[in-house]
């Protein structure tokens, strides 16, 4: 991640505290839309966080941010991913760490491989990465942060929802 993006995310984290993860989720949604996703559904409350169709393939993402290099997935998170697998989607955990050298990890999810509530190191997840998805959003995410961080800081989720409404491929949840 470039240093300017890292600094903006640190500012966003400091000024938004508990909303940070949802704001980053919306910025990731913007990044997918900027990379020509055919459709996208972003959910802030119930269900899987993002559903994105790219080149005819439906992807489902549980989005996580972490300050250190570990995360925990709850039963609800895993159940949502498993439902998406059963419905034919490719299920992923999108993880953004809190370090300067961290990039998005797009981790392919297979049912039953991750026990609920177990603390997972991001290092453990690296073998399951989809580098094509990671490359797809890398620069678009940095651009989304640069362009929309002020909106995220001052208008929070509602502000980013207004930005998302401007994309024709975005569907309402």
C-alpha positions as CSV (number, residue, x, y, z in Angstrom):
1,X,0.0,0.0,0.0
2,X,1.4,3.4,-0.8
3,X,2.2,5.6,2.2
4,X,-0.4,8.3,1.4
5,X,-3.2,5.7,1.4
6,X,-1.9,4.2,4.6
7,X,-1.9,7.7,6.3
8,X,-5.4,8.4,5.0
9,X,-6.6,5.0,6.4
10,X,-5.0,5.8,9.8
11,X,-6.7,9.1,9.8
12,X,-10.0,7.5,9.0
13,X,-9.5,4.9,11.7
14,X,-8.7,7.5,14.3
15,X,-11.6,9.8,13.4
16,X,-14.3,7.1,12.9
17,X,-13.4,4.4,15.5
18,X,-16.0,1.7,15.5
19,X,-17.4,2.6,12.0
20,X,-14.0,2.1,10.4
21,X,-14.6,-1.4,9.2
22,X,-17.9,-0.6,7.5
23,X,-16.4,2.5,5.9
24,X,-13.5,0.4,4.5
25,X,-16.1,-2.1,3.2
26,X,-17.8,0.7,1.3
27,X,-14.5,1.9,-0.1
28,X,-13.8,-1.6,-1.3
29,X,-17.2,-1.7,-2.9
30,X,-16.3,1.5,-4.8
31,X,-13.0,0.0,-5.9
32,X,-14.8,-3.0,-7.3
33,X,-17.3,-0.8,-9.1
34,X,-14.4,1.2,-10.5
35,X,-12.9,-2.0,-12.0
36,X,-16.0,-2.7,-14.0
37,X,-17.9,-5.1,-11.8
38,X,-21.1,-6.0,-13.6
39,X,-23.1,-5.8,-10.4
40,X,-22.5,-5.2,-6.7
41,X,-24.6,-5.5,-3.6
42,X,-23.2,-4.0,-0.4
43,X,-24.8,-4.7,2.9
44,X,-24.0,-2.8,6.1
45,X,-26.3,-4.7,8.4
46,X,-27.4,-8.3,7.7
47,X,-25.9,-11.0,5.5
48,X,-22.7,-11.3,3.5
49,X,-20.9,-7.9,3.2
50,X,-20.4,-7.7,-0.6
51,X,-21.7,-9.7,-3.6
52,X,-19.9,-8.8,-6.8
53,X,-20.3,-10.2,-10.3
54,X,-17.2,-10.0,-12.4
55,X,-17.0,-11.5,-15.9
56,X,-20.1,-13.6,-15.2
57,X,-18.8,-15.1,-11.9
58,X,-20.6,-14.2,-8.6
59,X,-18.3,-13.6,-5.7
60,X,-19.4,-13.2,-2.0
61,X,-17.1,-11.4,0.4
62,X,-17.0,-11.2,4.2
63,X,-14.9,-8.0,4.7
64,X,-12.6,-7.8,7.7
65,X,-10.1,-5.1,8.9
66,X,-7.6,-5.8,11.6
67,X,-5.2,-3.6,13.5
68,X,-2.7,-6.4,14.1
69,X,-2.1,-9.4,11.8
70,X,-4.9,-11.6,13.1
71,X,-8.7,-11.8,12.9
72,X,-11.6,-13.9,14.1
73,X,-14.6,-15.1,12.1
74,X,-17.8,-15.6,14.0
75,X,-20.4,-18.3,13.4
76,X,-22.6,-15.8,11.6
77,X,-19.8,-14.8,9.3
78,X,-19.0,-18.5,8.4
79,X,-22.7,-19.4,8.0
80,X,-23.1,-16.5,5.6
81,X,-20.1,-17.7,3.5
82,X,-21.4,-21.2,3.5
83,X,-24.9,-20.1,2.3
84,X,-23.2,-18.2,-0.5
85,X,-21.2,-21.3,-1.5
86,X,-24.4,-23.4,-1.5
87,X,-26.1,-20.8,-3.8
88,X,-23.2,-21.1,-6.3
89,X,-21.1,-18.1,-5.4
90,X,-17.3,-18.1,-4.9
91,X,-16.9,-17.2,-1.3
92,X,-14.0,-15.1,0.0
93,X,-12.8,-13.3,3.1
94,X,-11.4,-9.9,2.2
95,X,-8.9,-8.9,4.8
96,X,-7.1,-5.6,5.2
97,X,-4.4,-5.4,7.8
98,X,-3.4,-2.3,9.6
99,X,0.2,-2.1,8.6
100,X,2.0,0.1,6.0
101,X,3.0,-3.0,4.1
102,X,-0.5,-4.6,4.2
103,X,-2.5,-5.0,1.1
104,X,-5.9,-6.6,0.6
105,X,-5.9,-10.4,1.0
106,X,-8.7,-12.0,-0.9
107,X,-8.8,-15.4,0.8
108,X,-10.8,-18.2,-0.9
109,X,-13.2,-19.8,1.6
110,X,-13.9,-23.6,1.7
111,X,-16.7,-24.8,4.0
112,X,-15.5,-26.4,7.2
113,X,-11.8,-25.3,7.0
114,X,-12.1,-22.4,9.5
115,X,-13.5,-23.1,13.0
116,X,-15.7,-20.3,14.3
117,X,-14.2,-17.8,16.8
118,X,-10.6,-19.1,16.3
119,X,-8.0,-16.4,16.1
120,X,-6.4,-16.6,12.7
121,X,-3.1,-15.1,11.6
122,X,-3.2,-13.4,8.3
123,X,0.0,-15.3,7.5
124,X,-2.0,-18.6,7.9
125,X,-4.5,-17.3,5.2
126,X,-1.9,-16.4,2.6
127,X,-1.9,-19.8,0.8
128,X,-5.6,-19.4,0.0
129,X,-5.1,-16.0,-1.7
130,X,-6.6,-15.1,-5.0
131,X,-3.9,-12.7,-6.4
132,X,-6.0,-11.8,-9.5
133,X,-8.7,-10.4,-7.3
134,X,-6.1,-8.6,-5.1
135,X,-4.5,-7.0,-8.2
136,X,-7.9,-6.1,-9.5
137,X,-8.7,-3.8,-6.6
138,X,-5.3,-2.6,-5.4
139,X,-4.9,0.7,-7.2
140,X,-8.7,1.2,-7.4
141,X,-8.9,1.0,-3.6
142,X,-6.1,3.4,-3.2
143,X,-7.9,5.8,-5.5
144,X,-11.2,5.3,-3.7
145,X,-9.5,6.1,-0.3
146,X,-7.8,9.2,-1.7
147,X,-11.0,10.5,-3.4
148,X,-13.6,9.6,-0.7
149,X,-11.8,9.6,2.7
150,X,-13.0,13.1,3.5
151,X,-16.6,12.0,2.8
152,X,-16.1,9.0,5.0
153,X,-14.7,11.1,7.8
154,X,-17.3,13.8,7.8
155,X,-20.5,12.1,6.4
156,X,-19.6,8.5,7.4
157,X,-21.6,5.6,6.0
158,X,-24.4,7.8,4.6
159,X,-21.9,9.8,2.6
160,X,-20.3,6.7,1.1
161,X,-23.8,5.3,0.4
162,X,-24.4,8.5,-1.7
163,X,-21.2,7.8,-3.6
164,X,-22.2,4.2,-4.2
165,X,-25.7,5.3,-5.5
166,X,-23.9,7.0,-8.4
167,X,-22.8,3.7,-9.9
168,X,-25.3,2.0,-12.2
169,X,-24.0,-1.5,-11.4
170,X,-24.7,-1.1,-7.7
171,X,-27.9,-2.9,-6.6
172,X,-29.8,-2.1,-3.4
173,X,-29.6,-4.7,-0.6
